[in-house]
């Protein structure tokens, strides 16, 4: 797979052209550049020099809620493409962003949480994004305001919601159990460190159990990647008689199926036991006894040393009484996700015009993943700028999804796909390299690495660095 290098400054429209053409051939996400103009921007006593476009937008406000991969990218590109007449306020309680991408490598000690933390200061210093430390508690659609926990409110002309996901109480476990005894560690941070500590205490012959919820869930290949990383670490640290038991509520591996099935039955066959189609999972957080019902209806019991339940999750605020639910924005059939028009990521809810939802919280046809969130944010930012200048969103948006998965401490695989708008279903679908959604009447599929290699592992570092620079630098 050939990687494409691009240089110089690109307009917003040119960036979209690169996404449609160049990214179909490459794994590395590319930074977008604003129009070929530089200017000094004054923003709340902060003077910054950044490449902002000159547009007809004046006196407009966009509030972005959530500063993860989607929110940071949206805030950055709204400023770059919207120009000095567009004020962008980013609402987020935490000063640092901790990446979930690459966090599985914390479990084998090759990375640290500190090394996965990124400051959001550049968004203010370089692009003039106004940052507001706070937590959203309400959205008033008619007044066009966002209410915060401190009692203040922020007015907006357009609102971008990128709140991420929250994790259900599941399998007999609570949020306290996740934080103290049975970490899901599906958000990079303290739980990742806790899971690392628990794995470190395992003795040879003990059992590590992890669960995978029914799709959709955040990062489709991530659980299988984690199983491989943990198995490899146990083997290379002299605990090769340990078991990694994977209880999957799905009928089969959900991403990079060839890669992971090969790893499970070959490279890691002595350690990993993969069990699909399980139901009825129950976990005792104190004893670490796990019970489940297998595919033929039998009840099974596992006495584990470490339990890592990746539990079902949903858009933040979509729980009963949550702020997203109160605003009616969790309008998927199961109430877990926000339905959006993928030409602009505007909510499909009647009366929610001007509210856009991006990242893991939305349902759009693409996987819930960091690189995808970065891509969605750019499509959304482009659409908002167009709408604010009297134009219409791009009728044929294209997005690239790419990720790498470590299989051992020094080897990795990859998965990539280009998504194109399908006007019939009004969803984003995988396209082939010629830009067609259907190939000989058959839906196109994502492409995965032909083999696991050390070169892929090296490329993974480049991909991650490039993606984070494009998102937050």
Residue pairs with C-beta under 8 A, 6 or more apart in sequence:
1 25
1 26
1 27
1 416
1 447
2 25
2 26
3 25
3 26
3 27
3 28
4 22
4 23
4 25
4 26
4 30
6 18
6 22
6 30
8 33
9 33
9 34
9 35
9 36
9 51
10 18
10 32
10 33
11 33
11 34
11 35
11 36
11 53
12 32
12 34
12 35
12 53
12 81
12 382
12 385
15 32
15 33
15 378
16 382
16 394
16 397
16 398
18 30
19 375
19 378
19 398
19 399
19 400
20 396
20 398
20 435
22 30
23 29
23 30
23 398
23 400
23 418
24 400
24 418
24 431
24 433
24 435
25 433
27 402
27 404
27 414
27 416
27 459
27 463
28 402
28 459
28 462
28 463
28 466
29 371
29 374
29 375
29 400
29 402
29 463
29 466
29 467
29 470
30 466
30 470
31 466
31 469
31 470
32 77
32 80
32 378
32 470
33 51
33 80
34 51
34 52
34 53
34 80
34 81
35 51
35 53
35 54
37 51
37 52
37 53
37 54
38 49
38 50
38 51
38 52
39 49
39 50
39 52
39 54
39 84
40 47
40 48
40 49
41 47
41 48
41 49
41 50
41 52
41 79
41 84
41 127
41 128
42 128
43 87
43 124
43 128
43 129
43 130
44 130
46 124
46 125
46 128
48 124
48 125
48 126
48 127
48 128
49 126
50 79
50 80
50 126
50 127
50 128
51 80
52 79
52 80
52 82
52 83
52 84
52 127
52 128
53 80
53 81
53 82
53 83
54 83
55 81
55 82
55 83
55 85
55 86
55 385
55 388
55 389
56 85
56 389
57 82
57 83
57 85
57 86
57 385
57 388
57 389
58 85
59 85
60 82
60 85
60 86
60 87
60 157
60 158
60 388
61 86
61 87
61 88
61 89
61 155
61 156
61 157
62 78
62 82
62 86
62 87
62 88
62 89
62 156
62 157
62 158
62 159
62 160
62 384
63 88
63 89
63 91
63 146
63 154
63 155
63 156
63 159
63 160
64 71
64 74
64 75
64 78
64 88
64 89
64 90
64 91
64 160
64 162
65 71
65 91
65 92
65 136
65 146
65 159
65 160
65 161
65 162
65 163
66 91
66 92
66 161
66 162
66 163
66 164
66 316
66 359
67 75
67 90
67 91
67 92
67 94
67 97
67 120
67 131
67 162
68 97
68 162
68 164
68 359
68 373
69 101
69 359
69 370
69 371
69 373
69 374
69 377
69 471
70 162
70 358
70 359
70 360
70 373
70 374
70 376
70 377
71 90
71 92
71 160
71 162
71 358
71 359
71 377
72 90
72 97
72 120
72 123
72 377
72 471
72 472
73 373
73 374
73 377
73 378
73 381
73 470
73 471
74 160
74 162
74 358
74 377
74 378
74 380
74 381
75 88
75 90
75 123
75 127
75 129
76 123
76 127
76 129
76 471
76 472
77 377
77 378
77 381
77 382
78 86
78 88
78 160
78 381
78 384
78 385
79 86
79 88
79 127
79 128
79 129
80 127
81 381
81 382
81 385
82 88
82 381
82 384
82 385
82 388
84 128
86 385
86 388
87 130
88 128
88 129
88 130
89 129
89 130
89 131
89 132
89 154
90 120
90 123
90 129
90 130
90 131
90 132
91 132
91 134
91 135
91 136
91 146
91 148
91 154
92 120
92 131
92 132
92 133
92 134
93 133
93 134
93 135
95 119
95 120
95 133
96 117
96 118
96 119
96 120
97 117
97 118
97 119
97 120
97 472
98 113
98 116
98 117
98 118
98 187
98 188
98 189
99 116
99 117
99 118
99 188
99 370
99 464
99 468
100 186
100 187
100 188
100 218
100 219
100 370
101 116
101 188
101 370
101 403
101 464
101 467
102 111
102 116
102 460
102 464
103 111
103 113
103 116
103 185
103 188
103 192
104 222
104 225
104 226
104 229
104 406
105 111
105 229
105 406
106 112
106 113
106 116
106 188
106 192
106 193
106 196
107 185
107 192
107 195
107 196
107 199
107 226
107 229
107 230
107 233
108 229
108 230
108 232
108 233
108 409
109 196
109 233
110 409
113 188
113 189
113 190
113 192
113 193
116 188
118 468
118 472
119 472
120 131
120 472
122 472
122 473
123 129
123 131
123 472
124 130
124 131
126 473
132 148
132 154
134 148
134 149
134 150
134 152
135 148
135 149
136 146
136 147
136 148
136 149
136 163
136 317
136 323
137 147
137 148
137 149
137 323
138 146
138 147
138 323
138 326
138 327
139 145
139 146
139 147
139 159
139 161
139 323
139 324
139 326
139 327
139 329
139 355
140 146
140 147
140 153
141 327
141 351
141 352
141 355
143 155
144 155
144 156
144 157
144 159
144 354
145 153
145 154
145 155
145 156
146 153
146 154
146 156
146 159
147 153
147 323
148 154
156 354
157 354
157 388
158 354
158 355
158 356
158 384
158 387
158 388
159 354
159 355
159 356
160 345
160 356
160 357
160 358
160 380
160 384
161 324
161 329
161 338
161 355
161 356
161 357
161 358
161 361
162 357
162 358
162 359
162 361
162 373
162 377
163 315
163 316
163 317
163 324
163 359
163 361
164 187
164 315
164 316
164 359
164 360
164 361
165 187
165 218
165 313
165 314
165 315
165 316
165 360
165 361
165 368
166 313
166 314
166 315
166 316
166 317
166 318
166 319
167 175
167 178
167 184
167 186
167 187
167 311
167 312
167 313
168 311
168 312
168 313
168 314
169 175
169 311
170 213
170 281
170 309
170 311
170 312
171 211
171 281
171 282
171 283
171 309
171 311
172 282
172 283
172 284
172 285
173 182
173 283
173 285
173 309
173 311
177 285
178 184
178 191
178 309
178 311
179 190
179 191
179 194
180 194
181 285
181 286
182 283
182 285
182 288
182 307
182 308
182 309
183 191
183 192
183 194
183 195
183 198
183 308
184 191
184 308
184 309
184 310
184 311
185 191
185 192
185 194
185 195
185 308
186 218
186 219
186 222
186 310
186 311
186 313
195 306
195 308
198 305
198 306
199 208
199 230
199 233
199 234
199 306
201 305
202 208
202 234
202 239
202 242
202 305
202 306
203 239
203 305
204 238
204 239
204 240
204 241
204 242
205 239
205 241
205 242
206 239
206 242
206 243
206 304
206 305
206 306
207 242
207 243
207 244
207 245
207 302
207 303
207 304
207 305
207 306
208 230
208 234
208 242
208 243
208 244
208 245
208 304
208 305
208 306
208 307
208 308
209 245
209 247
209 288
209 290
209 302
209 304
209 306
209 307
209 308
210 223
210 226
210 227
210 230
210 244
210 245
210 246
210 247
210 307
210 308
210 309
210 310
211 246
211 247
211 248
211 249
211 278
211 281
211 283
211 308
211 309
211 310
211 311
212 223
212 246
212 247
212 248
212 249
212 250
212 254
212 310
213 249
213 310
213 311
213 312
213 313
214 249
214 250
214 312
215 250
215 254
216 337
216 363
216 367
216 368
217 310
217 312
217 313
217 368
218 313
218 360
218 368
218 369
219 367
219 368
219 369
219 370
219 403
220 254
220 255
220 367
220 368
220 369
221 254
221 255
221 256
221 260
221 403
221 405
221 415
222 405
223 246
223 248
223 310
224 246
224 253
224 254
224 255
224 256
224 260
224 263
224 264
224 405
225 260
225 405
225 406
225 407
226 308
227 244
227 246
227 264
227 268
227 272
227 274
228 260
228 263
228 267
228 268
228 272
228 405
228 406
228 407
228 408
229 406
229 407
229 408
229 409
230 244
231 244
231 268
231 271
231 272
232 268
232 407
232 408
232 409
233 409
234 240
234 242
234 244
234 271
235 268
235 270
235 271
236 409
240 270
240 271
242 271
243 271
243 272
243 273
244 268
244 271
244 272
244 273
245 272
245 273
245 275
245 302
245 304
246 264
246 272
246 273
246 274
246 275
247 275
247 278
247 281
247 290
247 292
248 274
248 275
248 276
248 277
248 278
249 277
249 278
249 279
249 281
250 276
250 277
251 276
251 277
252 276
253 260
253 261
253 274
253 276
255 367
255 415
255 446
256 405
256 413
256 415
256 448
256 449
258 448
259 405
259 407
259 413
259 448
259 449
259 452
263 272
263 407
263 452
264 272
264 274
267 407
267 408
267 452
275 294
276 295
277 294
277 295
278 292
278 293
278 294
278 295
279 292
279 293
280 291
280 292
280 293
280 299
281 290
281 291
281 292
281 309
282 290
282 291
282 292
283 289
283 290
283 307
283 309
284 290
285 307
287 303
288 303
288 304
288 305
288 306
288 307
289 301
289 302
289 303
289 304
290 301
290 302
290 304
290 307
291 299
291 300
291 301
291 302
292 299
292 300
292 302
293 299
293 300
294 300
314 330
314 335
314 336
314 337
315 324
315 330
315 336
315 337
315 338
315 357
315 360
315 361
315 362
316 322
316 324
316 361
317 323
317 324
317 325
317 330
318 324
318 325
318 330
318 335
318 336
318 337
318 338
318 361
319 325
322 330
324 330
324 338
324 361
325 335
327 352
327 355
328 349
328 351
328 352
329 338
329 347
329 349
329 352
329 355
329 357
330 336
330 337
330 338
331 338
331 339
331 347
331 348
331 349
332 338
332 339
332 363
337 361
337 362
337 363
338 347
338 357
338 361
338 362
338 363
339 347
339 348
339 349
339 362
339 363
340 346
340 347
340 348
340 356
340 357
340 358
340 362
340 363
340 364
341 347
341 348
341 426
342 364
342 365
342 379
342 397
342 421
342 426
342 427
342 428
343 383
343 393
343 394
343 395
343 397
343 421
344 356
344 379
344 380
344 383
344 384
344 387
344 393
345 356
345 357
345 358
345 362
345 364
345 376
345 379
345 380
345 383
346 352
346 353
346 354
346 355
346 356
346 383
347 353
347 355
347 356
347 357
349 355
356 380
356 383
356 384
358 373
358 376
358 377
358 380
359 368
359 373
359 376
359 377
360 368
360 373
362 376
364 376
364 427
364 428
365 419
365 422
365 425
365 427
365 428
365 429
366 372
366 375
366 376
366 399
366 401
366 419
366 428
367 401
369 401
369 403
370 403
370 467
371 400
371 401
371 402
371 403
371 467
372 399
372 401
374 467
374 470
374 471
375 399
375 400
375 401
376 399
379 394
379 397
379 399
382 393
382 394
383 393
383 394
386 392
386 393
386 394
387 393
395 421
395 423
396 420
396 421
397 420
397 421
397 428
398 418
398 419
398 420
398 421
398 431
399 418
399 419
399 428
400 416
400 417
400 418
400 419
401 415
401 416
401 417
401 418
401 419
401 446
402 414
402 415
402 416
402 417
402 463
403 414
403 415
403 416
404 412
404 413
404 414
404 415
404 456
404 457
404 459
404 460
404 463
404 464
405 412
405 413
405 414
405 415
406 412
406 457
406 460
407 413
407 452
408 452
410 454
410 457
411 452
411 453
411 454
411 456
411 457
412 452
412 453
412 456
412 457
412 459
412 460
413 448
413 449
413 451
413 452
413 456
414 448
414 449
414 456
414 459
414 460
415 446
415 447
415 448
415 449
416 446
416 447
416 448
417 430
417 445
417 446
417 447
418 430
418 431
418 433
419 428
419 429
419 430
419 431
420 428
420 429
420 430
420 431
420 435
420 437
421 427
421 428
421 429
422 428
422 429
422 437
429 437
429 443
429 444
430 437
430 443
430 444
430 445
430 446
431 437
431 444
432 439
432 444
436 444
437 443
437 444
438 444
449 456
